[in-house]
């Protein structure tokens, strides 16, 4: 359990560190009015669905798989992790399916 807490803290700190003031990361589309909150949320979305997010998702799947094979993780947790990863990477499609409009892109 301590390892899971350390992993969550590591992910949280990584997202905080990833906030970059580089101009290439702060560009937003014409669909979204540009303000500080929008820029920060777009940066978080880019980090979460970019290479860092893919690496964290792969690590989560590997660690849950190892936990399952050693008998420490239940089926419910495995399904929850898979659903969470699917929701994270499929968020724009989920939003456009619910709202009926195309989601704003960063």
Secondary structure, DSSP 8 states (H G I E B T S, - for coil): -HHHHHHHHHHHHHHHHT----TTTS---TTS---HHHHHHHHHHHHHHSHHHHHHHHHHHHHHHHHHHTT-S-HHHHHHHHHHHHHHHTHHHHHHHHHSS-----
